[in-house]
Amino acid sequence: MSEHETAPIVALTDAARHFGPVRALDGVSLSVAPGDCLGLVGHNGAGKSTLVNLINGTFGPSGGQVAFPQGSEGVRSVFQELSLCPNLTVAENLRIPHPGLKRPGWRRIARAEIRASLDAVFPGHGIDADSEVDTLSIAERQMVEIAIGFAPRGGAARLVILDEPTSALDAGIAEQLLAHIRRFCEGGGAVIFISHMLGEVFSVASRIIVLKDGRIVAEREAAGFTRQGLVDAMGHVAAETGGTAAPARGTADEIVIRTAEGLVARRGEIVGLSGLAGHGQAAALARLFLSQTSDWRAGRAPRAVFVAGDRPRDGVLPLWSILRNISISVLRRDAWRGLVNREAERRVAEDWRRRIGIRTDNLDNPLLSLSGGNQQKVLFARALASDAPLVVMDDPMRGVDVGTKQDVYAMIRTEAAAGRTFLWYSTETEEVCQCDRVFVFRNHAISAELTGADITEEKILEASFEMQEAS
Amino acid sequence: MSTAPTKSALLQGFTRPWIWAWLAAALAFAATLGLTSGRGAGELAYAALSFGAFAAIVGMGQMLVITLGPGNVDLSIPATMTLAATLALKTMGSDPGTAMLGLAVALAVGLAVGLANFALIYLLRLPPIIATLAASLVYQSVAIWSNRGLRIKPPEGLADFATGRFLGLPNVAWVGLALAIAVWVVLERSVWGRWLLASGQNLRAARLAGVPVEAVRAATYVAVAVMAALAGYLLASFSGGAALNMGGEYLLMSIAVVVIGGSSIAGGNSNVPGVWGAALFMFLVVSTLNSYGAGAGVRNLLTGAIIIAIVIAASTRRVRR
C-alpha cells in the first residue's frame, strides 16, 4: 500500500521526440509522484510543449519510455491555447472530456459538477454554468478550462498539467489558483506547472526543472534556486556569437519608421523584436507592414516588403512555380503597360536563385517541390528582389538549416549596409544578437530597448520575464 | 527556358484540364451527327457557336470571380443580364442608329451593378453568395419596374448584327472569341492577372507580398457584372427583345461551364479555353438528348450525370499531374 502511494504517476526514462531532424526533446528523464508540484521553465523551443504532449499522449516518444505505473487515468492537461468550444455552455463543455455523462439528464449533473469545481478553485468566481463560452471573457474561459482540469469527471484528477495557466488571469485570481494547487498537492495530487512568471513558479513549485534545447539543464528543489540562477540556467545560447555581431551601423541616422508603441528604426539598421512568443511581436510587425502598404494601390516601388515565417499561412502561393513565387512583388516595377515583363522576371529570379542558393535545376518547378528551407529562401528572394527600403521579417528562419542561416545573416548585413532597414522578429536569441537594436516585448508592449553591447541573452531574458523585484 | 520540355505535345495536352471539355463537346457533336448520318453538321455547329457564345461570355466572368478563391461567386448574373438588356432596349426604343448608345447603357449598368455588389461585400462584409443573391432581387425588381410588361424590339441593324455571321461564323461567337483572347491575355500576361491568381491561392499571402487585394477584388466583381451586362445586351438583340426571365438559365450555366472547363473551384487557377469548350458542350449535350427523343426529365438527369462524370475525369487527371 505504501509502495502504491509513493510510486510515480508518470515516469519518463530518456524520452526523446524528433520531428525530422529537429530534436524537440532529446533524452529527458523525470518522474512525478503524488504530492509533487513540478515547476517547468525554459524559453521558447526548449521543449516544454513537446514534453507535455508526450505525457498526455498526443504523440508517442521517438525514443525512451513514458510510463504510467498506476495507469494513465486522471492525467489532465490545461492548455494555454484555449480549447473550449465557444458555442457550447460551460456545463456542456465539461461533457466533452467526461466519460460518465452519457444518459439523459446529464446536463444537470454537469452543471453541478462544474459549479463545484469552479467554487473549489476560484471561490466567488461569478461564472454561470449555463452561459455560453463565447459570452465569457478570456480570463473566465481560462478559469473554466482550469476548473474542468481539476473536476472529478467520473474519477479523480491525479496529475494536472497547467501550461501557462495564469497568462490571462489577474493577480488575485492567479493567487486563488496557486492556493488551490498547494491544497491539491497537499491532498496527494500532482501538478506540472509551466509558466514564464518566475514569481509564481517559486511560490508554488516544490521542484523546478529547467529545459533548454530539449534537455534538462537543471533540476533542483525550488529552494535551491535563486531567481537570477534560474534565468542564467535558461540562457547562454549566444555567448560565443555575441562578439561577431559587430554593429554595421547605417550611414545616416535618418529615422525610417516610428510607431505609436515606441518602435524606432533608422536607415540601414537591423532592428530585432524579441521577447517570449505570443507577446505581440508578430502582430506589431503585421500591423506595421499593413500600415506601410495599401489594400488598394501598389506602386512601382513599395515602401515595405514582408518575409513570412508561417509559410503556409503568410507566404506560399501553393499552385505556382518557384519563378512566379519569387517575382510576385516585383511584377509592377518591371511591367510594361500593365503586362508582365517575362524576360526581366526570369532574369531577376535566376539572379536570386544563384545569390541565395535555391536548390532546383528549373525555376518552373512547383514551389511545393522544394524543401521547407528552400521555400523559405524563395520567400527571402521575393522580398530582397524588390527595392523596398524596409524589410519586415516575421521569424523567418523556421525550418532553415544552420548553413543557410549563416548565408542569410551575411546577406542581411550586406543589404543593411547598402541602406535597407530590417525589422526582424525572432524567437531565437542567437538571431536577435545579430541586430543593431533590439526591442523586447512583454504583454504586447515594449519592455526594453537594447543597443550595441547591451544586446545579450541575459538582458533580453530579464526584460522578457516579469521580475517582481528590481534586479 | 532554353531547355523546353521534350515530352510529346499530345501527351502534354491530355494533362491539361480544358481538353476534357473539348473532348466532351466533340463527343456530343459526333453523337448527334451519328443519328443524322452526318447531315446538318454545319447547322448544328453554327447553333452551338451562337448559343455557346452567351454561356462563354458569362462563364468567363464567373471564372474570374471563382478564381478569387473559396466563397467568391456572383449569383446576380441573371438579374444583371435582364436589367442591362431591359434598360438598353428601353433607351434605344427600336430607333435606328442607337446601337452604340444602347451598348453604353448596358455596360454602364454592368459597371454600376459590379460596384454595388462589391460595396455590399466590402462595406457590409457580407459573404459574396448572400450579397449578390440579395442584390439580384433588387436588380430584377428595377428591371420589372422599368419594363412594365413592354416588349421593345431591338433596332433593326443591331438585330441583324446579333443574328448575322462573318466569315461563316456567328457574330456573337466572334465577340465571345475576342473577349476570350482579352481575358486570356489579362490572366496570363498582365500584372493584374498575376495579382488575381495570387489572391485566389492565398489572400493573406498575396496581401503580404504587396498585392493590392481589395482593388483586385473590386475590379473582378466589376468585370463579371460588365460581362454579364454585355451578354444580356447581345442576347436581347439576338432574340428580338428583353424578357424578364431571359437570364434564368445562366445562373447554373455560368458556374457549370467554369467547373467543366477545368478551372479550380478552390480558386487561384483559371482556364479560358475550357470555358469555351464547356459552353459548346452544354449546348450540344442538350441538343443530342433532344435528337434522341429524350423527355425533359431524362434530359436533365443525363445532363447532370454527364457533368459530374466530366468534373471527375478532369479533376483526377489534375491530381495525377
Interface residues (C-beta under 8 A of the other chain):
Chain A: A286 F289 L290 T293 S294 D295 W296 R297 A298 P302 V305 F306 A308 R313 D314 G315 V316 L317 P318 L319 W320 R324 I328 S329 L331 R332 A335 G338 L339 V340 R342 R346 N362 R382 S386
Chain B: M1 T3 V185 R189 S190 V191 W192 R194 W195 L197 A198 Q201 N202 R204 A205 A206 R207 L208 A209 G210 V211 P212 V213 E214 A215 S264 G268 N269
